[in-house]
Amino acid sequence: MKNLLYLMFGAALLSLAACQKIDNWSEPGSRLYGNVIDSYTGKNLMMDQNDWQIRLIDRTWEKQNPGSVAQYQTLAVMFDGVYNDNKLFSGTYDMLPYDGPFWPVDTVKGVVLDKEKQQDFKVTPYLQLSNFTATLVGNSLTLSCNVKAPIITGLPNLYEVKPFLSLTTFCGGSNYINIAEYNNLRKSINKTWAAEVGAADNKDYTMGPLPVKSGYTYYVRVGACVNALSRRYCYTPIVKVVVP
């Protein structure tokens, strides 16, 4: 019995020593942050909360482990076009804004992260939405905006133009009132720009009337997307609508 206790105690010590030997990495504490900037406006790209991400490939790990397959992680981009992660390992990374409502961009290679690094990105949206108005008449709301395609050559099909209404300040594809009365008023298109718009580079769209309730406050915007990857939306600003 005594020998068995000694063996169990020895095994526990060996297990503890092994764990201490393997777990020799410092906790990740480097910060990588920045802005995703709309090339047309020079301001941060307006979007939905965590709608798409920035791919981050750790080239330091790949170099230290020859033959390994490069793996990527993703950094969430907030609704205001800002990203921030303060739990990363120092090292060298490749970075790529991916699957957003913009023309493909080149990978930024060799970003060196040591404690703290700001890395901004400039992207060119597929579409621009402007002149957004929200007109309330009684308990009916009408939304209108202008949709422009600054670059028509090679543009994927214009897929849809859609109204978004929310009861919170976060309004977009991940947070909206999902009812038939609103969804049925979206403009389903899926045509080439020329087939939908013709020779012009822009077109006005109006959606409504959308029924709203007295005593409620709504946050509204319009989104438009092309038929590319995950069909992310380009958006208007969010407008607050108070229904008496």
N, C-alpha and C positions, 0 to 999 in steps of 0.2 A: 504493500500500500504506500509506504514511504517512498519507494523507488518511482511509483507511478506519479506521485505528487511532484517529485523532482523533475521528471520528464515533462510534465505539463507546464511547470514553472519555466523550464528551459526553453520550451517551444514558444511560450508567450514572450520571453525576452528576445528570442531570435526574430519573431514576427515584428516586435516593436522596433528593433534595430533596422530591419529591412525597410520598414515604412519610413523611418527617419532618413535613410540613405537615398531612397527614391525621391522623396518630396523635398528637393533642394532648390526649387524655383521660387523666386520672390513673387509676391502677389502683384498682378498687373496693376499699374497705377499711372500709366502715361495717358495724356489727354490729346485727342485728335478732334478738331472741330472746324467749322467753316460755313460758308454760304453757297447756295446754288442760285446763280444769278441769271436772270432773263436777259439774253443778249440784245433784245429789242428795247427794253426799258432801262436797262442798267440797274434794276432793282431785283430783290429776291423774287424768285418764281412763286406765285400764289398757287397753292395746291391743297389737297386734302391731307388730313393727319395720317402720317405713316403710309402714304399711298404707294410709294415706291422707295427704293433703297440705293445706297452706294455700296458697290462690291469692293471688298478689301481683301487683297491677296498677300499673305505674309511670305515675302521672298527670303527673309532671314531663316525661317524654319526650313524652307526648301533647300537652302544652301547648306545648312547644318545637317540635313538628312538626305544625302545623295540618293537618287532613285525614287524619292517620294513623289506622289502626285500632288500638285499644287491644289490646295483647298482654299475656298473663300468663305468669309463671313460677311454679314451685311450690317450696315449702319443705317438706322432709321432716320429719315428726313422729316422734320416737323412741318406743320401746315404753313409756317412762315418762311420756309426755304432754308432753315438752319438745321445743322446736325451737330451732335456733340456726344462724345464717348470718352469717359475718363477712366476706363478699366481695360486698357490695352497694354500689351507688352511693347517695350521699345524695340525698334527694328526698322527694316526697310520694307515698304509696301508698294504694291501697285493698286491704283484706285480707279473706279469706273462708275459714274452715275448710270443706272441701268433701268430699263423698263418704264421710263417716265414718258410724259406727253411731248417729247422733243426728238429732233433728229439725232441719230446715233452720234456719239462723241468718242474721241480717241481715249484710250487708257492713259492715265497719268502714271508714268513709271518712276520707280526709285524715290518715292517719298520717304524721307528719313524722319522717323519719330524718335525723339529723345526727350522725355518728360512732357513736352507740350509742343504742338504744331498746329498752325492754321493752314488749311488747304481749301481754297475756294474753287468753284467750278463755274464755267459759263456755258449755258446751253441755249439752243435755238428752238423754241416751241414750234410744233406743227401749225398751231392756230393762235390767233389773237382774238380775244373777245373784248369789245369796248361798247361805250354808249349804253350801258346797262340801266334800265329803268324798271321800277316796280310800282305799278299803278293800282291803287286800292279804290274800289267803288263799292260801297256797302260791304257785303261779305264776299266779294269777288276780287281776286287778285290777278293781274295780267303782267307777265314778265316779257321783256323784249331786250334784244341786244344785237350788235353787229358782229358777225363772224368773218374774220379775214384770214386768208392763207398767203402770207408774204412770199413763200416759196411754193410754187405750183408744180414745177417739174419734179417728177418722182414722188409726189405726195400720195400716200395711200388713200384709199377711198374715204371720203367723209362719211362717218358711220352714223352718228346721231347728235342731236342737240337736245338737251334735257333740262327740265327745271328741277331744282332741289330746294326743299323747304324743311326746316328743322325747328325744334322748340328750344335748342341750345345754340350757343355761339359757334359751336363746331358744326359746320354744314358742308356736306359734300357726299361723295360716293359711299363713304363708310358710315355716314350718320345723316339720315334724312327720313322723312315721313314716307314710308313705303306703302302707298295705297293706290288703288286703280285710278281714282279721280285725278291723281297727279301723273302717274306713269303713263296713262293713256294719252296724255297731251304732249308727250315728248315727240320730237321729229325723227322718226326712223328713216334713214336715208340709204346708206351703204352704196353710194354711187361715186364715180370719179368726180373731181371738182368741176370739170368741164360739163359733165352731164347734169349736175345739180345747179351750178351757178352760171355756167357759160364762160364768156371771155373776161368777165370782171374778176377782181381778186377779193371781193367781199360780198356779203349778203345779209340783210336784216331778217331776223326770226322773231316771231311773237308766239307766246304760249299762254293760253288761258281762254276763258276765265277759270281760275283755280279756286275752289270753295275754301274759305277760311272761317274761323269761329270768332264770335265777339268775345272780347275780354282776353284774348290770347296775344302773345308776342311771338312773331315768327322771324327767323333768320333765313334769308333766301339768296340764291345765286343761280346762275345758269352755267352748265358745263357742256363742252362739245369735244368730240373725240374722233380720231381716224381709226381705220381698221388695221392697227399695228400692235403686235405683241399683246399686252393685256388691256388694250383700249383705255388707257388712262385719260382722264379729262383735263383739258385746259379750262380754266374757270374765269368768271367775272369776280369782282370783289363781292363780299357778303354785305347785304343790306338788311337793316333791322326794320321790320314792319309791325307796327302796333295797331291792332284792330280794336276800335272802340266798343 
